[in-house]
Amino acid sequence: MQTSVTMVLGASTNPERYSYMATVMLLEKGHAVYPYGIKKGMIQSLPIVQDWPKTGSIATLTMYLGPTAQVEYYDQMIALKPERIIFNPGTENPRLVELAHAANISTIEACTLVMLTTGQY
């Protein structure tokens, strides 16, 4: 298993949601996952977490919240200092990209599922 941790922001217990699928695929590919969501529940055997992670513990933040829902997390996301933020389709946010770049955090507009499937993750 890899030591870097991916935070799935907007994790869901619904198997039809892309955040659920991404969490499962990340696990299958050997990645450590921190599924953060507002509702308690499980993604397979992994609990969805409601506690914000510690600064420096997240390497990749993959976004499954729309731009409006992201606003309340701006400061917390930037404070995490992840290496990168992946904006999945529908989550693109120019303001958060600006904030991330100002904090030396790289950003990618891509689909986590596609990246994992094609070996680009």
Stockholm file with secondary structure:
# STOCKHOLM 1.0

chainA/1-121         MQTSVTMVLGASTNPERYSYMATVMLLEKGHAVYPYGIKKGMIQSLPIVQDWPKTGSIATLTMYLGPTAQVEYYDQMIALKPERIIFNPGTENPRLVELAHAANISTIEACTLVMLTTGQY
#=GR chainA/1-121 SS CCSCEEEEETCCSCTTSHHHHHHHHHHHTTCEEEEECSSCCEETTEECBCSCCCTTCCSEEEECSCHHHHGGGHHHHHHHCCSEEEECTTCCCHHHHHHHHHTTCEEEESCHHHHHHTTCC
#=GC SS_cons         CCSCEEEEETCCSCTTSHHHHHHHHHHHTTCEEEEECSSCCEETTEECBCSCCCTTCCSEEEECSCHHHHGGGHHHHHHHCCSEEEECTTCCCHHHHHHHHHTTCEEEESCHHHHHHTTCC
//
